[in-house]
Amino acid sequence: MENFEVFHRTRTIVSKKIAKKAVTRNSVRRQIHGAILQQTEATSQGYDIIIIPKKKILDADFSTIKSDLSTIWIN
């Protein structure tokens, strides 16, 4: 959704279905946030973005998350 700002607003929702421990959920959020920060530098228009990861993200490393988000970001 376009937000008519010069920056992006992103939120990541990691439910208890993904991981029961808050430490694990926060780790997933931090990894996604770090990957998003590297992708938003290339774009200029602001959007509101909500990311809801699946349980498979627990097995993924940062480079996989980054490449998946870059694929989505380009499309």
PDB file with SEQRES, HELIX, SHEET and CRYST1 records, atoms N, CA, C and O in Angstrom:
SEQRES   1 A   75  MET GLU ASN PHE GLU VAL PHE HIS ARG THR ARG THR ILE          
SEQRES   2 A   75  VAL SER LYS LYS ILE ALA LYS LYS ALA VAL THR ARG ASN          
SEQRES   3 A   75  SER VAL ARG ARG GLN ILE HIS GLY ALA ILE LEU GLN GLN          
SEQRES   4 A   75  THR GLU ALA THR SER GLN GLY TYR ASP ILE ILE ILE ILE          
SEQRES   5 A   75  PRO LYS LYS LYS ILE LEU ASP ALA ASP PHE SER THR ILE          
SEQRES   6 A   75  LYS SER ASP LEU SER THR ILE TRP ILE ASN                      
HELIX    1 AA1 ALA A   22  THR A   40  1                                  19    
HELIX    2 AA2 LYS A   55  ASP A   59  5                                   5    
HELIX    3 AA3 PHE A   62  ILE A   74  1                                  13    
SHEET    1 AA1 2 ARG A   9  THR A  12  0                                        
SHEET    2 AA1 2 ASP A  48  ILE A  51  1                                        
CRYST1    1.000    1.000    1.000  90.00  90.00  90.00 P 1           1          
ATOM      1  N   MET A   1       0.842  -1.159   0.000  1.00  0.00           N  
ATOM      2  CA  MET A   1       0.000   0.000   0.000  1.00  0.00           C  
ATOM      3  C   MET A   1       0.898   1.236   0.000  1.00  0.00           C  
ATOM      4  O   MET A   1       1.839   1.315   0.790  1.00  0.00           O  
ATOM      5  N   GLU A   2       0.628   2.171  -0.849  1.00  0.00           N  
ATOM      6  CA  GLU A   2       1.429   3.390  -0.940  1.00  0.00           C  
ATOM      7  C   GLU A   2       1.060   4.320   0.215  1.00  0.00           C  
ATOM      8  O   GLU A   2      -0.117   4.465   0.544  1.00  0.00           O  
ATOM      9  N   ASN A   3       2.071   4.955   0.835  1.00  0.00           N  
ATOM     10  CA  ASN A   3       1.796   5.808   1.986  1.00  0.00           C  
ATOM     11  C   ASN A   3       2.085   7.287   1.734  1.00  0.00           C  
ATOM     12  O   ASN A   3       1.950   8.099   2.649  1.00  0.00           O  
ATOM     13  N   PHE A   4       2.479   7.653   0.513  1.00  0.00           N  
ATOM     14  CA  PHE A   4       2.723   9.037   0.113  1.00  0.00           C  
ATOM     15  C   PHE A   4       3.768   9.735   0.979  1.00  0.00           C  
ATOM     16  O   PHE A   4       3.712  10.950   1.166  1.00  0.00           O  
ATOM     17  N   GLU A   5       4.699   8.983   1.496  1.00  0.00           N  
ATOM     18  CA  GLU A   5       5.829   9.512   2.261  1.00  0.00           C  
ATOM     19  C   GLU A   5       7.104   9.204   1.482  1.00  0.00           C  
ATOM     20  O   GLU A   5       7.068   8.491   0.479  1.00  0.00           O  
ATOM     21  N   VAL A   6       8.213   9.734   1.939  1.00  0.00           N  
ATOM     22  CA  VAL A   6       9.489   9.466   1.277  1.00  0.00           C  
ATOM     23  C   VAL A   6      10.198   8.263   1.882  1.00  0.00           C  
ATOM     24  O   VAL A   6      11.319   7.944   1.484  1.00  0.00           O  
ATOM     25  N   PHE A   7       9.570   7.598   2.826  1.00  0.00           N  
ATOM     26  CA  PHE A   7      10.163   6.446   3.489  1.00  0.00           C  
ATOM     27  C   PHE A   7       9.165   5.298   3.547  1.00  0.00           C  
ATOM     28  O   PHE A   7       7.959   5.488   3.389  1.00  0.00           O  
ATOM     29  N   HIS A   8       9.693   4.117   3.775  1.00  0.00           N  
ATOM     30  CA  HIS A   8       8.859   2.923   3.900  1.00  0.00           C  
ATOM     31  C   HIS A   8       8.543   2.661   5.367  1.00  0.00           C  
ATOM     32  O   HIS A   8       9.376   2.889   6.245  1.00  0.00           O  
ATOM     33  N   ARG A   9       7.351   2.188   5.616  1.00  0.00           N  
ATOM     34  CA  ARG A   9       6.978   1.733   6.946  1.00  0.00           C  
ATOM     35  C   ARG A   9       6.753   0.233   6.853  1.00  0.00           C  
ATOM     36  O   ARG A   9       5.891  -0.222   6.101  1.00  0.00           O  
ATOM     37  N   THR A  10       7.515  -0.531   7.605  1.00  0.00           N  
ATOM     38  CA  THR A  10       7.382  -1.988   7.556  1.00  0.00           C  
ATOM     39  C   THR A  10       7.054  -2.529   8.933  1.00  0.00           C  
ATOM     40  O   THR A  10       7.498  -1.992   9.948  1.00  0.00           O  
ATOM     41  N   ARG A  11       6.282  -3.587   8.957  1.00  0.00           N  
ATOM     42  CA  ARG A  11       5.971  -4.309  10.185  1.00  0.00           C  
ATOM     43  C   ARG A  11       6.090  -5.791   9.881  1.00  0.00           C  
ATOM     44  O   ARG A  11       5.690  -6.267   8.818  1.00  0.00           O  
ATOM     45  N   THR A  12       6.645  -6.499  10.834  1.00  0.00           N  
ATOM     46  CA  THR A  12       6.772  -7.945  10.723  1.00  0.00           C  
ATOM     47  C   THR A  12       5.963  -8.570  11.848  1.00  0.00           C  
ATOM     48  O   THR A  12       6.156  -8.241  13.019  1.00  0.00           O  
ATOM     49  N   ILE A  13       5.068  -9.458  11.495  1.00  0.00           N  
ATOM     50  CA  ILE A  13       4.226 -10.131  12.472  1.00  0.00           C  
ATOM     51  C   ILE A  13       4.662 -11.589  12.544  1.00  0.00           C  
ATOM     52  O   ILE A  13       4.483 -12.350  11.593  1.00  0.00           O  
ATOM     53  N   VAL A  14       5.234 -11.968  13.676  1.00  0.00           N  
ATOM     54  CA  VAL A  14       5.671 -13.346  13.889  1.00  0.00           C  
ATOM     55  C   VAL A  14       4.817 -13.900  15.027  1.00  0.00           C  
ATOM     56  O   VAL A  14       4.982 -13.511  16.183  1.00  0.00           O  
ATOM     57  N   SER A  15       3.918 -14.797  14.695  1.00  0.00           N  
ATOM     58  CA  SER A  15       2.977 -15.306  15.691  1.00  0.00           C  
ATOM     59  C   SER A  15       3.592 -16.431  16.529  1.00  0.00           C  
ATOM     60  O   SER A  15       4.680 -16.926  16.237  1.00  0.00           O  
ATOM     61  N   LYS A  16       2.879 -16.805  17.549  1.00  0.00           N  
ATOM     62  CA  LYS A  16       3.320 -17.912  18.405  1.00  0.00           C  
ATOM     63  C   LYS A  16       3.233 -19.252  17.691  1.00  0.00           C  
ATOM     64  O   LYS A  16       3.802 -20.234  18.168  1.00  0.00           O  
ATOM     65  N   LYS A  17       2.550 -19.318  16.579  1.00  0.00           N  
ATOM     66  CA  LYS A  17       2.524 -20.538  15.781  1.00  0.00           C  
ATOM     67  C   LYS A  17       3.892 -20.803  15.165  1.00  0.00           C  
ATOM     68  O   LYS A  17       4.264 -21.954  14.939  1.00  0.00           O  
ATOM     69  N   ILE A  18       4.636 -19.742  14.896  1.00  0.00           N  
ATOM     70  CA  ILE A  18       5.970 -19.879  14.317  1.00  0.00           C  
ATOM     71  C   ILE A  18       6.945 -20.383  15.369  1.00  0.00           C  
ATOM     72  O   ILE A  18       7.657 -21.362  15.145  1.00  0.00           O  
ATOM     73  N   ALA A  19       6.975 -19.712  16.519  1.00  0.00           N  
ATOM     74  CA  ALA A  19       7.884 -20.101  17.599  1.00  0.00           C  
ATOM     75  C   ALA A  19       7.244 -19.719  18.932  1.00  0.00           C  
ATOM     76  O   ALA A  19       6.694 -18.627  19.078  1.00  0.00           O  
ATOM     77  N   LYS A  20       7.321 -20.610  19.877  1.00  0.00           N  
ATOM     78  CA  LYS A  20       6.707 -20.358  21.181  1.00  0.00           C  
ATOM     79  C   LYS A  20       7.503 -19.348  21.999  1.00  0.00           C  
ATOM     80  O   LYS A  20       6.920 -18.567  22.751  1.00  0.00           O  
ATOM     81  N   LYS A  21       8.832 -19.353  21.861  1.00  0.00           N  
ATOM     82  CA  LYS A  21       9.674 -18.461  22.664  1.00  0.00           C  
ATOM     83  C   LYS A  21       9.788 -17.089  22.012  1.00  0.00           C  
ATOM     84  O   LYS A  21       9.987 -16.973  20.802  1.00  0.00           O  
ATOM     85  N   ALA A  22       9.658 -16.052  22.838  1.00  0.00           N  
ATOM     86  CA  ALA A  22       9.763 -14.680  22.343  1.00  0.00           C  
ATOM     87  C   ALA A  22      11.156 -14.384  21.800  1.00  0.00           C  
ATOM     88  O   ALA A  22      11.305 -13.573  20.886  1.00  0.00           O  
ATOM     89  N   VAL A  23      12.162 -15.025  22.348  1.00  0.00           N  
ATOM     90  CA  VAL A  23      13.538 -14.812  21.881  1.00  0.00           C  
ATOM     91  C   VAL A  23      13.670 -15.223  20.422  1.00  0.00           C  
ATOM     92  O   VAL A  23      14.308 -14.525  19.634  1.00  0.00           O  
ATOM     93  N   THR A  24      13.077 -16.338  20.061  1.00  0.00           N  
ATOM     94  CA  THR A  24      13.136 -16.830  18.682  1.00  0.00           C  
ATOM     95  C   THR A  24      12.338 -15.919  17.755  1.00  0.00           C  
ATOM     96  O   THR A  24      12.796 -15.591  16.661  1.00  0.00           O  
ATOM     97  N   ARG A  25      11.151 -15.513  18.189  1.00  0.00           N  
ATOM     98  CA  ARG A  25      10.331 -14.614  17.369  1.00  0.00           C  
ATOM     99  C   ARG A  25      11.042 -13.285  17.137  1.00  0.00           C  
ATOM    100  O   ARG A  25      11.016 -12.753  16.027  1.00  0.00           O  
ATOM    101  N   ASN A  26      11.671 -12.749  18.170  1.00  0.00           N  
ATOM    102  CA  ASN A  26      12.396 -11.483  18.027  1.00  0.00           C  
ATOM    103  C   ASN A  26      13.605 -11.629  17.117  1.00  0.00           C  
ATOM    104  O   ASN A  26      13.940 -10.705  16.376  1.00  0.00           O  
ATOM    105  N   SER A  27      14.256 -12.774  17.166  1.00  0.00           N  
ATOM    106  CA  SER A  27      15.384 -13.030  16.276  1.00  0.00           C  
ATOM    107  C   SER A  27      14.938 -13.024  14.819  1.00  0.00           C  
ATOM    108  O   SER A  27      15.622 -12.467  13.961  1.00  0.00           O  
ATOM    109  N   VAL A  28      13.803 -13.637  14.541  1.00  0.00           N  
ATOM    110  CA  VAL A  28      13.256 -13.649  13.183  1.00  0.00           C  
ATOM    111  C   VAL A  28      12.926 -12.225  12.750  1.00  0.00           C  
ATOM    112  O   VAL A  28      13.225 -11.832  11.622  1.00  0.00           O  
ATOM    113  N   ARG A  29      12.308 -11.448  13.643  1.00  0.00           N  
ATOM    114  CA  ARG A  29      11.985 -10.057  13.318  1.00  0.00           C  
ATOM    115  C   ARG A  29      13.237  -9.255  12.997  1.00  0.00           C  
ATOM    116  O   ARG A  29      13.247  -8.484  12.037  1.00  0.00           O  
ATOM    117  N   ARG A  30      14.287  -9.424  13.784  1.00  0.00           N  
ATOM    118  CA  ARG A  30      15.529  -8.685  13.562  1.00  0.00           C  
ATOM    119  C   ARG A  30      16.177  -9.062  12.234  1.00  0.00           C  
ATOM    120  O   ARG A  30      16.689  -8.194  11.527  1.00  0.00           O  
ATOM    121  N   GLN A  31      16.160 -10.343  11.891  1.00  0.00           N  
ATOM    122  CA  GLN A  31      16.732 -10.774  10.619  1.00  0.00           C  
ATOM    123  C   GLN A  31      15.966 -10.174   9.438  1.00  0.00           C  
ATOM    124  O   GLN A  31      16.569  -9.703   8.474  1.00  0.00           O  
ATOM    125  N   ILE A  32      14.643 -10.194   9.521  1.00  0.00           N  
ATOM    126  CA  ILE A  32      13.826  -9.627   8.451  1.00  0.00           C  
ATOM    127  C   ILE A  32      14.052  -8.121   8.359  1.00  0.00           C  
ATOM    128  O   ILE A  32      14.173  -7.574   7.263  1.00  0.00           O  
ATOM    129  N   HIS A  33      14.107  -7.460   9.499  1.00  0.00           N  
ATOM    130  CA  HIS A  33      14.318  -6.020   9.512  1.00  0.00           C  
ATOM    131  C   HIS A  33      15.675  -5.652   8.896  1.00  0.00           C  
ATOM    132  O   HIS A  33      15.770  -4.687   8.136  1.00  0.00           O  
ATOM    133  N   GLY A  34      16.705  -6.405   9.216  1.00  0.00           N  
ATOM    134  CA  GLY A  34      18.021  -6.157   8.641  1.00  0.00           C  
ATOM    135  C   GLY A  34      18.039  -6.342   7.132  1.00  0.00           C  
ATOM    136  O   GLY A  34      18.676  -5.570   6.416  1.00  0.00           O  
ATOM    137  N   ALA A  35      17.346  -7.357   6.653  1.00  0.00           N  
ATOM    138  CA  ALA A  35      17.284  -7.596   5.205  1.00  0.00           C  
ATOM    139  C   ALA A  35      16.495  -6.489   4.509  1.00  0.00           C  
ATOM    140  O   ALA A  35      16.842  -6.078   3.402  1.00  0.00           O  
ATOM    141  N   ILE A  36      15.445  -6.013   5.151  1.00  0.00           N  
ATOM    142  CA  ILE A  36      14.633  -4.942   4.564  1.00  0.00           C  
ATOM    143  C   ILE A  36      15.427  -3.647   4.493  1.00  0.00           C  
ATOM    144  O   ILE A  36      15.334  -2.924   3.501  1.00  0.00           O  
ATOM    145  N   LEU A  37      16.198  -3.345   5.514  1.00  0.00           N  
ATOM    146  CA  LEU A  37      16.996  -2.115   5.511  1.00  0.00           C  
ATOM    147  C   LEU A  37      17.958  -2.078   4.332  1.00  0.00           C  
ATOM    148  O   LEU A  37      18.189  -1.016   3.754  1.00  0.00           O  
ATOM    149  N   GLN A  38      18.509  -3.204   3.978  1.00  0.00           N  
ATOM    150  CA  GLN A  38      19.431  -3.260   2.846  1.00  0.00           C  
ATOM    151  C   GLN A  38      18.698  -3.121   1.515  1.00  0.00           C  
ATOM    152  O   GLN A  38      19.289  -2.666   0.536  1.00  0.00           O  
ATOM    153  N   GLN A  39      17.424  -3.503   1.459  1.00  0.00           N  
ATOM    154  CA  GLN A  39      16.659  -3.428   0.209  1.00  0.00           C  
ATOM    155  C   GLN A  39      16.042  -2.056  -0.019  1.00  0.00           C  
ATOM    156  O   GLN A  39      15.897  -1.638  -1.168  1.00  0.00           O  
ATOM    157  N   THR A  40      15.678  -1.349   1.034  1.00  0.00           N  
ATOM    158  CA  THR A  40      14.955  -0.090   0.867  1.00  0.00           C  
ATOM    159  C   THR A  40      15.844   1.047   0.396  1.00  0.00           C  
ATOM    160  O   THR A  40      15.332   2.084  -0.025  1.00  0.00           O  
ATOM    161  N   GLU A  41      17.151   0.886   0.454  1.00  0.00           N  
ATOM    162  CA  GLU A  41      18.037   1.945   0.001  1.00  0.00           C  
ATOM    163  C   GLU A  41      17.914   2.176  -1.503  1.00  0.00           C  
ATOM    164  O   GLU A  41      18.174   3.281  -1.978  1.00  0.00           O  
ATOM    165  N   ALA A  42      17.525   1.160  -2.250  1.00  0.00           N  
ATOM    166  CA  ALA A  42      17.455   1.260  -3.710  1.00  0.00           C  
ATOM    167  C   ALA A  42      16.154   1.882  -4.201  1.00  0.00           C  
ATOM    168  O   ALA A  42      16.069   2.268  -5.367  1.00  0.00           O  
ATOM    169  N   THR A  43      15.158   1.989  -3.364  1.00  0.00           N  
ATOM    170  CA  THR A  43      13.866   2.512  -3.799  1.00  0.00           C  
ATOM    171  C   THR A  43      13.659   3.920  -3.249  1.00  0.00           C  
ATOM    172  O   THR A  43      14.273   4.313  -2.258  1.00  0.00           O  
ATOM    173  N   SER A  44      12.785   4.668  -3.912  1.00  0.00           N  
ATOM    174  CA  SER A  44      12.596   6.052  -3.504  1.00  0.00           C  
ATOM    175  C   SER A  44      11.184   6.364  -3.029  1.00  0.00           C  
ATOM    176  O   SER A  44      10.979   7.353  -2.325  1.00  0.00           O  
ATOM    177  N   GLN A  45      10.217   5.551  -3.393  1.00  0.00           N  
ATOM    178  CA  GLN A  45       8.834   5.839  -3.052  1.00  0.00           C  
ATOM    179  C   GLN A  45       8.422   5.084  -1.800  1.00  0.00           C  
ATOM    180  O   GLN A  45       8.856   3.950  -1.596  1.00  0.00           O  
ATOM    181  N   GLY A  46       7.597   5.685  -0.964  1.00  0.00           N  
ATOM    182  CA  GLY A  46       7.206   5.078   0.300  1.00  0.00           C  
ATOM    183  C   GLY A  46       6.024   4.138   0.192  1.00  0.00           C  
ATOM    184  O   GLY A  46       5.059   4.408  -0.522  1.00  0.00           O  
ATOM    185  N   TYR A  47       6.113   3.029   0.911  1.00  0.00           N  
ATOM    186  CA  TYR A  47       5.035   2.048   0.960  1.00  0.00           C  
ATOM    187  C   TYR A  47       4.869   1.544   2.380  1.00  0.00           C  
ATOM    188  O   TYR A  47       5.815   1.579   3.166  1.00  0.00           O  
ATOM    189  N   ASP A  48       3.677   1.076   2.716  1.00  0.00           N  
ATOM    190  CA  ASP A  48       3.419   0.368   3.956  1.00  0.00           C  
ATOM    191  C   ASP A  48       3.502  -1.114   3.645  1.00  0.00           C  
ATOM    192  O   ASP A  48       2.796  -1.611   2.767  1.00  0.00           O  
ATOM    193  N   ILE A  49       4.363  -1.820   4.362  1.00  0.00           N  
ATOM    194  CA  ILE A  49       4.616  -3.223   4.071  1.00  0.00           C  
ATOM    195  C   ILE A  49       4.412  -4.047   5.345  1.00  0.00           C  
ATOM    196  O   ILE A  49       4.962  -3.719   6.396  1.00  0.00           O  
ATOM    197  N   ILE A  50       3.629  -5.103   5.246  1.00  0.00           N  
ATOM    198  CA  ILE A  50       3.424  -6.023   6.358  1.00  0.00           C  
ATOM    199  C   ILE A  50       3.951  -7.384   5.925  1.00  0.00           C  
ATOM    200  O   ILE A  50       3.565  -7.903   4.878  1.00  0.00           O  
ATOM    201  N   ILE A  51       4.831  -7.956   6.734  1.00  0.00           N  
ATOM    202  CA  ILE A  51       5.432  -9.253   6.429  1.00  0.00           C  
ATOM    203  C   ILE A  51       4.996 -10.247   7.488  1.00  0.00           C  
ATOM    204  O   ILE A  51       5.167 -10.013   8.685  1.00  0.00           O  
ATOM    205  N   ILE A  52       4.431 -11.361   7.036  1.00  0.00           N  
ATOM    206  CA  ILE A  52       4.007 -12.436   7.924  1.00  0.00           C  
ATOM    207  C   ILE A  52       4.731 -13.700   7.474  1.00  0.00           C  
ATOM    208  O   ILE A  52       4.303 -14.350   6.520  1.00  0.00           O  
ATOM    209  N   PRO A  53       5.826 -14.057   8.150  1.00  0.00           N  
ATOM    210  CA  PRO A  53       6.614 -15.212   7.710  1.00  0.00           C  
ATOM    211  C   PRO A  53       5.946 -16.545   8.042  1.00  0.00           C  
ATOM    212  O   PRO A  53       5.099 -16.636   8.931  1.00  0.00           O  
ATOM    213  N   LYS A  54       6.348 -17.562   7.307  1.00  0.00           N  
ATOM    214  CA  LYS A  54       5.899 -18.934   7.550  1.00  0.00           C  
ATOM    215  C   LYS A  54       6.901 -19.640   8.470  1.00  0.00           C  
ATOM    216  O   LYS A  54       7.977 -19.110   8.747  1.00  0.00           O  
ATOM    217  N   LYS A  55       6.547 -20.814   8.932  1.00  0.00           N  
ATOM    218  CA  LYS A  55       7.374 -21.548   9.886  1.00  0.00           C  
ATOM    219  C   LYS A  55       8.722 -21.972   9.287  1.00  0.00           C  
ATOM    220  O   LYS A  55       9.681 -22.192  10.026  1.00  0.00           O  
ATOM    221  N   LYS A  56       8.802 -22.088   7.967  1.00  0.00           N  
ATOM    222  CA  LYS A  56      10.060 -22.475   7.317  1.00  0.00           C  
ATOM    223  C   LYS A  56      11.176 -21.461   7.556  1.00  0.00           C  
ATOM    224  O   LYS A  56      12.347 -21.782   7.355  1.00  0.00           O  
ATOM    225  N   ILE A  57      10.840 -20.254   7.977  1.00  0.00           N  
ATOM    226  CA  ILE A  57      11.854 -19.231   8.179  1.00  0.00           C  
ATOM    227  C   ILE A  57      12.792 -19.582   9.325  1.00  0.00           C  
ATOM    228  O   ILE A  57      13.904 -19.058   9.390  1.00  0.00           O  
ATOM    229  N   LEU A  58      12.367 -20.452  10.227  1.00  0.00           N  
ATOM    230  CA  LEU A  58      13.220 -20.857  11.343  1.00  0.00           C  
ATOM    231  C   LEU A  58      14.445 -21.634  10.875  1.00  0.00           C  
ATOM    232  O   LEU A  58      15.479 -21.622  11.542  1.00  0.00           O  
ATOM    233  N   ASP A  59      14.336 -22.310   9.732  1.00  0.00           N  
ATOM    234  CA  ASP A  59      15.451 -23.088   9.191  1.00  0.00           C  
ATOM    235  C   ASP A  59      16.333 -22.269   8.247  1.00  0.00           C  
ATOM    236  O   ASP A  59      17.398 -22.735   7.843  1.00  0.00           O  
ATOM    237  N   ALA A  60      15.909 -21.073   7.895  1.00  0.00           N  
ATOM    238  CA  ALA A  60      16.633 -20.260   6.923  1.00  0.00           C  
ATOM    239  C   ALA A  60      17.704 -19.408   7.608  1.00  0.00           C  
ATOM    240  O   ALA A  60      17.536 -18.974   8.748  1.00  0.00           O  
ATOM    241  N   ASP A  61      18.799 -19.179   6.895  1.00  0.00           N  
ATOM    242  CA  ASP A  61      19.818 -18.267   7.409  1.00  0.00           C  
ATOM    243  C   ASP A  61      19.576 -16.872   6.811  1.00  0.00           C  
ATOM    244  O   ASP A  61      18.679 -16.684   5.989  1.00  0.00           O  
ATOM    245  N   PHE A  62      20.391 -15.904   7.239  1.00  0.00           N  
ATOM    246  CA  PHE A  62      20.174 -14.514   6.843  1.00  0.00           C  
ATOM    247  C   PHE A  62      20.286 -14.319   5.330  1.00  0.00           C  
ATOM    248  O   PHE A  62      19.511 -13.560   4.748  1.00  0.00           O  
ATOM    249  N   SER A  63      21.224 -14.984   4.699  1.00  0.00           N  
ATOM    250  CA  SER A  63      21.394 -14.798   3.252  1.00  0.00           C  
ATOM    251  C   SER A  63      20.173 -15.309   2.480  1.00  0.00           C  
ATOM    252  O   SER A  63      19.801 -14.728   1.461  1.00  0.00           O  
ATOM    253  N   THR A  64      19.556 -16.375   2.952  1.00  0.00           N  
ATOM    254  CA  THR A  64      18.346 -16.892   2.314  1.00  0.00           C  
ATOM    255  C   THR A  64      17.188 -15.921   2.485  1.00  0.00           C  
ATOM    256  O   THR A  64      16.443 -15.654   1.542  1.00  0.00           O  
ATOM    257  N   ILE A  65      17.044 -15.396   3.694  1.00  0.00           N  
ATOM    258  CA  ILE A  65      15.979 -14.424   3.958  1.00  0.00           C  
ATOM    259  C   ILE A  65      16.175 -13.185   3.096  1.00  0.00           C  
ATOM    260  O   ILE A  65      15.222 -12.653   2.526  1.00  0.00           O  
ATOM    261  N   LYS A  66      17.415 -12.736   3.008  1.00  0.00           N  
ATOM    262  CA  LYS A  66      17.728 -11.547   2.218  1.00  0.00           C  
ATOM    263  C   LYS A  66      17.422 -11.765   0.738  1.00  0.00           C  
ATOM    264  O   LYS A  66      16.843 -10.893   0.090  1.00  0.00           O  
ATOM    265  N   SER A  67      17.804 -12.919   0.201  1.00  0.00           N  
ATOM    266  CA  SER A  67      17.542 -13.179  -1.219  1.00  0.00           C  
ATOM    267  C   SER A  67      16.050 -13.336  -1.494  1.00  0.00           C  
ATOM    268  O   SER A  67      15.564 -12.884  -2.531  1.00  0.00           O  
ATOM    269  N   ASP A  68      15.315 -13.971  -0.578  1.00  0.00           N  
ATOM    270  CA  ASP A  68      13.871 -14.108  -0.762  1.00  0.00           C  
ATOM    271  C   ASP A  68      13.179 -12.746  -0.738  1.00  0.00           C  
ATOM    272  O   ASP A  68      12.301 -12.479  -1.558  1.00  0.00           O  
ATOM    273  N   LEU A  69      13.575 -11.888   0.201  1.00  0.00           N  
ATOM    274  CA  LEU A  69      12.961 -10.573   0.272  1.00  0.00           C  
ATOM    275  C   LEU A  69      13.347  -9.706  -0.917  1.00  0.00           C  
ATOM    276  O   LEU A  69      12.542  -8.892  -1.370  1.00  0.00           O  
ATOM    277  N   SER A  70      14.553  -9.863  -1.427  1.00  0.00           N  
ATOM    278  CA  SER A  70      14.947  -9.071  -2.597  1.00  0.00           C  
ATOM    279  C   SER A  70      14.154  -9.500  -3.827  1.00  0.00           C  
ATOM    280  O   SER A  70      13.823  -8.668  -4.672  1.00  0.00           O  
ATOM    281  N   THR A  71      13.846 -10.791  -3.934  1.00  0.00           N  
ATOM    282  CA  THR A  71      13.022 -11.273  -5.043  1.00  0.00           C  
ATOM    283  C   THR A  71      11.620 -10.682  -4.960  1.00  0.00           C  
ATOM    284  O   THR A  71      11.055 -10.257  -5.968  1.00  0.00           O  
ATOM    285  N   ILE A  72      11.075 -10.660  -3.775  1.00  0.00           N  
ATOM    286  CA  ILE A  72       9.731 -10.094  -3.578  1.00  0.00           C  
ATOM    287  C   ILE A  72       9.773  -8.588  -3.785  1.00  0.00           C  
ATOM    288  O   ILE A  72       8.859  -8.022  -4.385  1.00  0.00           O  
ATOM    289  N   TRP A  73      10.810  -7.938  -3.299  1.00  0.00           N  
ATOM    290  CA  TRP A  73      10.908  -6.489  -3.352  1.00  0.00           C  
ATOM    291  C   TRP A  73      10.947  -5.990  -4.798  1.00  0.00           C  
ATOM    292  O   TRP A  73      10.355  -4.957  -5.110  1.00  0.00           O  
ATOM    293  N   ILE A  74      11.631  -6.709  -5.674  1.00  0.00           N  
ATOM    294  CA  ILE A  74      11.744  -6.302  -7.068  1.00  0.00           C  
ATOM    295  C   ILE A  74      10.401  -6.428  -7.774  1.00  0.00           C  
ATOM    296  O   ILE A  74      10.057  -5.598  -8.615  1.00  0.00           O  
ATOM    297  N   ASN A  75       9.641  -7.467  -7.432  1.00  0.00           N  
ATOM    298  CA  ASN A  75       8.348  -7.672  -8.083  1.00  0.00           C  
ATOM    299  C   ASN A  75       7.353  -6.735  -7.491  1.00  0.00           C  
ATOM    300  O   ASN A  75       6.190  -6.735  -7.893  1.00  0.00           O  
TER     301      ASN A  75                                                      
END                                                                             
